[in-house]
Amino acid sequence: MTPTVRPVALADIPALVALAAGATSGVHTLPKTPEAIERAVRHSLASFAADVDMPGDESYTFVLEDSDDQRILGSAALAASAGVNGTFFAFRNDVMQQVSRELNIGHSVHALTLCSGLTGHSQLASFYVASDDEQHAVLLSRARLMFAASAPQRFGDRFFASLAGITDDAGRSPFWEALGRKFFQMDFLEAERLIEGGRNRSLIVELMPHYPVYVPLLPGAAQAAMGQVHAEGELPLQILSDEGFEADEFIDIFDGGPILQAHKHALRSFSAALPRRVKAADGGAGEPSYLVCHGAQNAFCAILVSAATLETSDSIGLSAQSQRSLNVAVGDTVTCVRL
């Protein structure tokens, strides 16, 4: 099997519908219905085809494909500018200082404030891999950032990813039960279906509290869930952390899941990218693994390659199969990032 990441195509829609049918509530940004999937695919095609000099409402969807039999193994998206058609809402972790000079008492209170601080940042979303293969997940998640590094004018300087928070086997979120339900008057999964995983709908600002929410007033289960990731998000969390993302300032307004963010210069796909000339592979088992990408816009593709250490070489040895997957020949230049 030779997994390859490439831009989505119209022909992938049936496979994506089947893929989404197997996704659980732990993947809340993945389009689930055939109509939503087709909209996302067509939007992606238009985004890749557009001549862009600054980020707008573009959203790029990538698929992980088995090059041997063309099976679709996963999908992931990268939005150029979150909330471009409105506002991207999140809860900001704040510490409020309260002081009584008369009583000589002062203390700090943890509070959550509805904010739009992530609006305009580029957003990683819709990540889902059907298999448990960690290498597949690493390739799919990080390939989209390599695309961003190859076309920086299409994206902002800051990136973020919202990971699903804790829910039980029935899909109930303790954070939602303590907070969101009070304002939306509906179940967590019903609310997620209503807004299709988005965080920029006007009904959010219409219904969510506009004043700080004092965390000590929330039930213990809700407090414990804040900033904690769903079991299915542990691998994506590790991948993004290895890339350079950090979580602290924001959490999701629905399930309290962590929101990871980073400046592009802190991400390895930007700071550690190595342009290397392609040469014929000369063997070598047990050598370092690299993410390797090539191509612009809808011709972009990425694979994983085991190659001799590139930091001390100006070339990378690729097998004939790898060259075909990347659509390159000896002498062409590819971009590599070490795992």
N, C-alpha and C positions, 0 to 999 in steps of 0.2 A: 504494500500500500504506500502511495506517495501522496500525502495530503497537501493540498495547495489552497491558499486563500486568494480569492479573486473577487471583483465586483459582481453583484447580483445581476441576473438576467431575467427577462420575462419568462423564459422557459423553466426557471427555478420555482415558480409560484406553486405548482402542485406539491413539490417536494417540501417547500417551506410550510405549506398548510399541514402536511403530514407531520413535519417536525414539531410545529407548534402544538399539535394535538397531544404530544407526549410531554409537554412542559407542565410543571406544577405551579402552584401559587408562589413559589420562591423566585419566579422569574416574572416580575411585574411590568417590565418595560418592553417585553416581546409582543409584537402584534399577534393577536390570537385568532381573529376571524379571517376568513378568506378575503373579505372586503378590505379590512385594515392591512392585510399583507400585500394585496395588490396595490393599494395606495402607496405603501412604503416603497415597494419595488419601483413603481413609476416615478415617484419622487426622487429616488436614488438615481435612476437612469438620467433624469433631467439634470440632476446635480453634477454627475460625472461629466455630462456633455457640455455644461455651461462654461463659459469663459469668465472666470472669477478673478477679481483682483483684491477683494476684501470679503470677509465672511458675511453671509446673509442667512436665508432660510434653507440653505442646502442641508441635506442629510444623506450620508453615504452608507449603503448597506453592503456588507461583505459576506461571502459564504465560504465555508470550509468544504472543499470537494476532494473526494478520493479520485485521483487522476486515473487510476486503473479502471474503475467502472462508473465514474461520474456520479457516484452517490453523494448527496448533500449531507454532511455530518454535523453542521452547525451554522450559525449566523451571528453577526454582530453589526452594530451600527455606530456611526460617529456623526453627531450633529454639529454643524459649523458654529452655531450661535444659539444657545439655549434661550427660549423665551423671546425669540426675535419677533414673533407675532403677538406679543403680550408681555408677560412677566413670568420668570421661573421662580416659584415660591419654595422656600425651605425654612426650617426653624434654625435660628442662630443660637448657639449656646452663649448666654450672657451671665455675668456675675454682677449683681446689683448690690451696691453698698448702702446700708441703712444705718443711720446714726441718730441717737437722741442725746443732744448735748446736756439736756436737763437731767437725764438719768445716767449720763456718762456710759452709755451702752452703744456699741457698734458691732455690726456683724455683716457677713456677706450672704446673699441669697442667690442660689442658682435659678435662673429663669430662662424660658424659651421665648424668643421673639420672632414672629412671622416677618420674613424679610425677602428682598429680591437681590441679595448680594451676589448670586451666581448667574444672574441674567447677563447674557452676552458672552459667557464662557463657553468653550466647546465641550460637548457632553458625549461621553461614552455610554452607550445604551444597547438594549436588545441582545445582550450576550447570552448565547445558549449553545451548548454542545451536547449531543445525544449520548456520546460514549463517556466512559470514565477515564479516558486516556489523557493524562496530564499534559503530554507534549502537544496534543491537538488543541487543548485549551490555551496553552501558552502561545502557540502559533497564531490562533485566531484573535486572541485578545490584543496581542502586541503588534500584529501586522497592520492593524488600522492606524496605530500611532506612527509606524514607519511610513505609511501613506501620508499622514499629516506632516511628517518631517520632510517628505519629498515635495510637498506643495504647501509651504507655510502660509502663503497668501490666502489660502482657503479657510484658515482657522484662526482663532484668537491666540493670545499669548498664554492663557490659562485654560486648563482642562479639569473636568471633574467627572466622577462616576458615582451614582447613587446605588447602593447595594440594598437588597431586600433585607428587612428586619425580621425579628423573631415572630413566628406564627406557630400555632399548634397544629395537630393533625387535621383538624377541621377547618383550618385556614383562618382561625381567629387570632387577632393581634392584641396583646395586652395593652400596648400603647394606644391603639385605635379605640379599644373599648373604654379606656380612661379619658380620652380626649376627643378624637374625631367623631365618634358616635354621638356625642352630646350635641354636636352642631349639625351633622349630616343626617342623623336619624335613620341610618341604614347600616347594614353589615359591611365589614371591611372589604370582602371580595366583591360585593355589589358596587361599592364606591369605586374600586379599582376598575371594574368593567365599565362603569359609567364614564370615567375619564381616560380609559385606555392607557393607563400608566403615566399619563402626562401630569405635569405639575405647573401648567401655565393657563389652566382654564379659569375664566372669570368667576365661576361658582366657588372657587377656592377662596378668593379674597372676599366674596360675598358671604360665605358661611363660616370660615375659620376665624378664631378670635383675633382681634386687632391689637389687643393689649398683651403685655407679657404674661406668660403662664408660669406661675411659681411652682417649680419642680417639687418642693417638699409637700405640696398639697396633692400631688398625684399618688395613687396607690403604689405600694412597693413593687408590684409586678411590672407596672408601667415604667417606673424609674429604673428598674433592673434591665429592662429591654432597650433603653435608650443607648444608641450607638453600637448595639450588638447586631451581628450579622446572622442571617438565616443559615442553617447548616449547608444549604446548597451554594451559599455565597462564600464559603471559606476558601475554596481554591481561587476564585476570581479575586478575592481580597489579597491573597498571598501573591498572585501574579502582579496585581497593580502595585502592591507595596514594593515588590522587587524592581518594578519599573521606576519607582520614585514617588508614588502618590502617598499622601498622608491624610489621616482623618483626625478631626478635632473640632473645628469651628461650627460645622453644620450637621443637622440630622434631617431625615425625611419627615415631612409633615404628616404622613399617613401611618407608617409603622415604626417610626423612630430609628430606622436603619441608618448606618453610617454613610456619610457622603465624603468621598476621598477627593482631594484636589491637589494640584501641583502647577507650578509655572513650567512652561515647556522646557526651559533650560535645566530643570531638575530631572527631566525624564531621559532615560538612557537611550531611547530611540532617537532623540535629538542630539544629546551630548556625546554619545559613544558610537555614533554611526561611522562606519569605515567604508569608503568607496574603494573597491578592489576590481582589478582586471580579471576576466575569466580565462582560465587555462584548463586543459584537459586534466581530469582527476588522476592522481598518481597513487591512490590507495592510502591506507593508514587507518587502522581500526582504533577505537578508543580515544579519538582525538576530540577537541572541544566542539560544542554545537553552536551554530550560528543561525540566526534568522537572516535570510537573504531575500531581498526584493528587487524588482526591476519593473520598469514601465511607468508611464504617466496616464493619469485619468482612468478611463475604462480599460486600459491595457495593463493596469497594475496587477502584479501577482507576487506572492511570497511563499517561501518554503523553508523547511528546516534542513540544515546541511551539517554533516560532520566533516570538519576540515582541519588541516594543520593550522597552528596558531597564526592568526592574521596580523596581529599587532607588529610583527617583525617582518612582514612580507607585503609586497604590493600587488599580490594576485591571490586568487582562490581557485582551487581545483574542484571542478564540478563534473560529475558523471554525465554521460550522454542523456540519461533520463532527466536529471536535474536541469540540464540546459534546455531540454524540450519543455519542461514544466514552466520555466522562466521565460521561454521564448528568446533565448540568447545564444550567441555563438562565441567561440574562442576570440578573445580580443575585446569583447564588449565589457562595459563597466556595470557592476551591480553594487548595491549597498548592503552592508552586513552589520549586524549587532550581535555581540556575543551573549549567550544565555548565562 
